[in-house]
Amino acid sequence: MPKSTEPPSLPDTFKGIALFTPGGDLIYGIDAERRSRWHIHLCSGLQEIWGLSETPHFLVPGYTATVDCWRDRHSQQLQVVAETYPAVKRYIPLLNTVFGLEEPVKWKIISWQEEYCSRAILETYRQQFPQLWEERDLIVRLDPSGDRSTVTENLQESDTLAGSKSLTTSQTTQGEYVLRLFISSSDRHTEKTLAHIHQLLERGLTTPYTLKVIDIDKHPERGRKERVIITPTLIRVFPQPVKRIVGELNNIQQVLQIISS
């Protein structure tokens, strides 16, 4: 059931929690001790990252997902309980990737509770916290220990972007790669592709990178603009010249060589 392509730091059993913003940013944590949930910890992380005046606790009732992975005492079989809210259920493939889960994990969709997370009230926070509605495609892992790593980040759409913004500086550096991965959500292999490319980049690149994942089923205009005919297509936008890898991304050495050459 779970975990065939897990990152090196992913434990065998754990409790995981994810918090999304309305704009689609993700901050999540993994706790091998499987302690209680730490929503406040992630809210504080968002406050620090974006310099918010307050912690965005109003996101918790409707923009979270949790995973509990443990071994049954008697059978020693790995068990998984995964739950998410309707507002973020479209991110289940991404959640499967960051938590190292694979099918047939069944996600339980928790009913939206209007009394705790009113859409009308939520909208009133947009003016005070506009950063949370911006689409940056930022993914940050923030474990209870306080360790933080930026997994995937895209801060601009310009092809001349010179790198990603880290959590400690707003300056870009010339030594970073800017990549775009075009996928199709209708392809049954897409989830495996996402897990594979994430693992490939994390283990194979020593240079910082940003990765923008674009679903051409949802954004066909982006596919046309980049002349994407086949998925998956991985494009190195920066440094110039632009390079692309079309089709299967199984040849790790070839992919890394094209990216870094």
Helices and strands as residue ranges (DSSP letters): E 14-20, E 26-31, H 39-50, G 57-59, E 64-71, E 78-84, G 86-91, H 92-98, E 107-109, H 119-124, G 130-133, E 139-142, E 148-152, E 177-183, H 190-204, E 209-215, H 220-225, E 233-238, E 243-246, H 252-260
